[in-house]
Amino acid sequence: MNEVFVVPDIAIMAGCALLAGGSILVMPRLVQRLPWINPTKDDTDFVIRLQGTLFTLLSLLLAFSLVQSENYNRKVDAIVSGEASQLNRMDRLLARYGTEEATALRPHLVAYATSVVKDEWSVMLDGRGSGLTHGAWDPLSRGILALKPTDLREQSIFTELLRSLNQVVEARDERLSTAGTIRIPVNY
């Protein structure tokens, strides 16, 4: 079943459109050649009324699909925005911490965020993360855990850093889980 997801969306849409269009063009010619099918006025009237019903049902199906697609887009947007917000908060906390060790961790945070976009984005549809992204996360998390607060201010910031560290991990897990369970529907 997963082989369907390898085919580009545009190819699936084009194939379905060609099949439907071909059926619409070929079926009347095939039906005309059958001797026992002679359309009457009642049959023609029935078909015309049936077409209206089918078009209405198809319109409702399309509207439902578009609503589902919009809900999916909003959910993914909220998850990604939440994770980006947590990364931004962690960057601000590292800047406020004020030690050389904390400042040295900021490039690791940027490397992690870059790896999420470049390395993990393409494999995330399978519900798994990238090893490169995990590798970019390790020095950052170990570095934060290695910080030793010396005063009350640093202790407060360190506590917030740990909270942000956990929230980023949870946001990443939620993003990977959601991307692995919800496939982008072809609705356009």
ABEGO torsion letter per residue (X at the ends): XAAAAABBAAAAAAAAAAAAAAAAAAAAAAAAABAABBBBAAAAAAAAAAAAAAAAAAAAAAAAAAAAAAAAAAAAAAAAAAAAAAAAAAAAAAAAAGBAAAAAAAAAAAAAAAAAAAAAAAAAAAGBBBAAAAAAAAAAAAAAAABBBABAAAAAAAAAAAAAAAAAAAAAAAAAAAAAABBBBBAX
